[in-house]
Amino acid sequence: MKFVKNLINLFVQDKRKQDGQPDRIFLLLVGALTIIGLVMLSSASAVVSYAKFTNTYHYFLHQLIAVAIGAGLFFIFAKQDYRLWRRYALWALVASVLLLVLVFIPGLRAEHGSARSWIIIFGQSFQPSELVKLSFLIYLATWLEAKKEHLHEVASGIIPLLGSLLIIGGLMLAQPDFGTLFIILFASFAAFFVAGGKLSHIFITMLLGIIFLGVMFYANSSYQSNRFRCYQNPSYASQDECYQINQSLIAVGSGGWLGRGLGQSRQKFMYLPEVWGDSIFPIVAEEIGFIFSSLFIFIYGLLFYRGIKIARAAPDIYGTALAVGIVAWLSVQTFLNIGGMLNLIPMTGVPLPFVSAGGSSIIATLMAMGILANISKHSRHERR
């Protein structure tokens, strides 16, 4: 009965606890990025949508449905006291593990290339790792608050953290999904640091992790090692392994200062792969140009800045760690996507938040934004 009561409370507003107002600038930025994302996806995916499904708006309509679902969840999470999720922290960890296990079940999993990161539910593909980003952060923030006095100790801080990360990381390496794993690691260490963890422990751990992943890339995965080769020299196999990055750079360079105009991209005519997903930013740059692409990236920066302000004003360690983890997740994912498309870093294959097609991605992102909105509501009302 207690579980049922708590579940009902998810949809019930507690006026005594939530009479503050959320950060309105933050809400405006979330809305702006969501709308811009839909507009750019509609333009970027039109050609391939028609070629594959004889429907120009196939990807756009699927994304619109996902945004509607995500918006509903956003309002639920923004309305509900964020501290309630502490009660389900252990279940969040269990859910994280189970979600990642689902991709290995025959008949349920879906494969794209060499990756096994998707499952099929009612005929629709779903990427469990997108929800794991949020569910694991909820568990981690709860654990960090409980251990805040001992996080500087090796046995009570970094070692237990690595234990939980090894479980999640092992399942993600088996898919393999290196990009999402890096995002979770980065967000987890950021939350660990602001909660009181030692920076030296993080540096040593990250150094060992980089060495380990580097050995794995070059010893066991020609696909991943080829991405590093393409980063170092895009002309290497320009019509094969490095084809995507070369076409991406052509699209970005073709945009000039002001762009070809909305809907006028040429690279989306089957030249650049996955223009609806990982490669959508080059189409954005080609159509709206350098100036407006820079403004677009600036909006992301403002959103992350407001997120950090929310984290700093949170009334407890749990709220601070959770908010920092969410901001770190979305900021590093944005950097990995755009940086990869510009060849500033090796390509990782992660979606651009708010813009790339993917129902599980936009739903998880909007849920996380709802939690941040609720933290900001409490921050303004309760923080002295």
GIHU-V722453 format. One record per backbone hydrogen bond with DSSP energy under -1.0 kcal/mol. NH is the residue of the N-H (numbers start at 0). CO is the residue of the C=O. If there is no record, write none. Layout:
<<NH:CO> <NH:CO>>
//
This chain:
<<4:0> <5:1> <6:2> <7:3> <8:4> <10:7> <11:8> <16:13> <17:13> <26:22> <27:23> <28:24> <29:25> <30:26> <31:27> <32:28> <33:29> <34:30> <35:31> <36:32> <37:33> <38:34> <39:35> <40:36> <41:37> <42:38> <43:39> <44:40> <48:44> <49:45> <50:46> <51:47> <52:48> <53:49> <54:48> <57:54> <60:56> <61:57> <62:58> <63:59> <64:60> <65:61> <66:62> <67:63> <68:64> <69:65> <70:66> <71:67> <72:68> <73:69> <74:70> <75:71> <76:72> <77:73> <78:74> <79:75> <83:80> <84:81> <85:82> <86:83> <88:85> <91:87> <92:88> <93:89> <94:90> <95:91> <96:92> <97:93> <98:94> <99:95> <100:96> <101:97> <103:100> <104:101> <107:104> <108:104> <109:117> <111:114> <114:111> <115:174> <117:109> <118:125> <119:107> <120:123> <123:120> <125:118> <129:126> <131:127> <132:128> <134:130> <135:131> <137:133> <138:134> <139:135> <140:136> <141:137> <142:138> <143:139> <144:140> <145:141> <146:142> <149:146> <152:149> <156:152> <158:153> <160:156> <161:157> <162:158> <163:159> <164:160> <165:161> <166:162> <167:163> <168:164> <169:165> <170:166> <171:167> <172:168> <173:169> <176:171> <180:176> <181:177> <182:178> <183:179> <184:180> <185:181> <186:182> <187:183> <188:184> <189:185> <190:186> <191:187> <192:188> <193:189> <194:190> <195:192> <196:191> <201:197> <202:198> <203:199> <204:200> <205:201> <206:202> <207:203> <208:204> <209:205> <210:206> <211:207> <212:208> <213:209> <214:210> <215:211> <216:212> <217:213> <218:214> <219:215> <220:216> <224:220> <225:221> <226:222> <227:223> <228:224> <229:225> <230:226> <231:227> <232:228> <235:232> <237:234> <239:236> <241:236> <242:239> <245:241> <246:242> <247:243> <248:244> <249:245> <250:246> <251:247> <252:248> <253:249> <258:254> <259:285> <260:286> <263:260> <268:265> <269:267> <270:266> <271:266> <276:273> <278:273> <279:276> <283:279> <284:280> <285:281> <286:282> <287:283> <288:284> <289:255> <290:256> <292:288> <293:289> <294:290> <295:291> <296:292> <297:293> <298:294> <299:295> <300:296> <301:297> <302:298> <303:299> <304:300> <305:301> <306:302> <307:303> <308:304> <309:305> <310:306> <311:307> <312:308> <313:310> <319:315> <320:316> <321:317> <322:318> <323:319> <324:320> <325:321> <326:322> <327:323> <328:324> <329:325> <330:326> <331:327> <332:328> <333:329> <334:330> <335:331> <336:332> <337:333> <338:334> <339:335> <340:336> <341:337> <343:338> <344:338> <354:351> <355:351> <356:275> <361:357> <362:358> <363:359> <364:360> <365:361> <366:362> <367:363> <368:364> <369:365> <370:366> <371:367> <372:368> <373:369> <374:370> <375:371> <376:372> <377:373> <378:374> <379:375> <380:376> <381:377> <382:378>>
//
